[in-house]
Amino acid sequence: MTLPPNVHDAEPIPAAAREAIDALMQSGDLFRYTAPQDAPVALLEQEFADLIGCKYALAVSSCSAALFLSLKALGLPRDARVLIPGFTFAAVPSSVVHADCVPVLCEVGENYRIDMADFEAQIDQDISAVIISHMRGHTSDMDAIMTLCAARGIPVIEDAAHSLGTTWNGQNIGTIGRVGCFSFQSYKMINAGEGGILVTDDADLVARAVIMSGAYEHNWQKHKGPRGENAPDLAEAFAKWQNQLPLYNLRMSNLSAAVIRPQLPELARRVRDGLKNHDYVADRLNSSPYFDVPAPLSPEQRAPDSIQFNLVGMSEEEIKAFAKSSAEKGVKVQVFGLSEDNARAFWNWQFLPNLPQLPQTRAMLMKACDVRLPVRLTQEELDVISEILLSAVSETMERAAA
Ligand SMILES: *Cc1c(COP(=O)(O)O)cnc(C)c1O
């Protein structure tokens, strides 16, 4: 019998990365701004912008850094209110606090997406910017969000940390808002251990972000327009912001870029496999009356590397018993609201003053399960995971009925 797979191991990094890293070790050229041109970080930025379909990309130390720089680059005043979903990773409200702004939480529905009625109610409460966090790669209704925000001139930042490869009406997630932010942390589609990238079509915004990311003196000259060409609007923006902005030094190292670049050509396959694996397990889980895997919105083509599902008609005690039974059988199920100190449960963001109640989001978190499904898993391994989840829930509920 196939054993439950280790879902924490990543795929091996493509061999091409080793050659690039060896060359860097030889030259010692790890800083992105030493080479006059074509440093690995600069090449990554061009390649990523082309891949995703935007004009500018800025590689940084993490997605959290990209979110922080996005807020700073928007020039928001101190204490500006930034609307974020109540279901996201603690890094998102943290980036808002770090930018001296105030996070305002919005309800999220049973399908893990922003509750549009609450969003609409809150958007007129003195909101200066919105961060849409596509949590676990679940895309909120971007058409409705963009319409509401455009009508009010409110900029939208997409937290696409976990959405690389997801599309909405065929357009890449992360390119719909004014700025998009991605992560290269190990549990994301492309793994460099740590790293992030910010994408935008806005020359002025990217110029501000580039300078604040640590392009001191005239290092900004190494940032080019689309396809490495000189871009007059970019040069103008850099000239305007020279010496006007603080430097936060959130740069990416050439070493990280060397690990990331050879993974870009793997993305399409990873997305394909991830979606196929997810949908296979989703079908199996939906055969149980106790599991509900919410469907994507119709414009959305997902790129999952994990699965989320709600437990139906089960008490908290039964939910805990199910999680315990699954773990004993070899599959770790994280119920967002029940695992201790979970960074995705908003009541654990106690660094925020005046945490709201968000009853709907809380109810979802108390029954929403999270299981990692790395894209490299085989069908046999997916069957083992599905069988364990199905048998754990049916045994738990039979025991409860007895
Ligand atoms: C991983 C993640 C982040 C943080 O990314 P880092 O690169 O670790 O800073 C932010 N938001 C979401 C939705 C994430 O999944």
PDBQT file of the ligand as one rigid body, heavy atoms in Angstrom, charges set to zero:
ROOT
HETATM    1  C1  LIG A 501       2.554  33.407   1.754  1.00  0.00    +0.000 C 
HETATM    2  C2  LIG A 501       1.572  34.496   1.745  1.00  0.00    +0.000 A 
HETATM    3  C3  LIG A 501       1.947  35.807   2.083  1.00  0.00    +0.000 A 
HETATM    4  C4  LIG A 501       3.317  36.176   2.571  1.00  0.00    +0.000 C 
HETATM    5  O1  LIG A 501       4.343  35.911   1.650  1.00  0.00    +0.000 OA
HETATM    6  P1  LIG A 501       5.868  36.071   2.115  1.00  0.00    +0.000 P 
HETATM    7  O2  LIG A 501       6.638  35.986   0.834  1.00  0.00    +0.000 OA
HETATM    8  O3  LIG A 501       6.171  34.933   3.035  1.00  0.00    +0.000 OA
HETATM    9  O4  LIG A 501       5.998  37.377   2.772  1.00  0.00    +0.000 OA
HETATM   10  C5  LIG A 501       0.983  36.789   2.003  1.00  0.00    +0.000 A 
HETATM   11  N1  LIG A 501      -0.280  36.517   1.622  1.00  0.00    +0.000 NA
HETATM   12  C6  LIG A 501      -0.672  35.273   1.290  1.00  0.00    +0.000 A 
HETATM   13  C7  LIG A 501      -2.082  35.038   0.852  1.00  0.00    +0.000 C 
HETATM   14  C8  LIG A 501       0.231  34.217   1.358  1.00  0.00    +0.000 A 
HETATM   15  O5  LIG A 501      -0.170  32.994   1.041  1.00  0.00    +0.000 OA
ENDROOT
TORSDOF 0
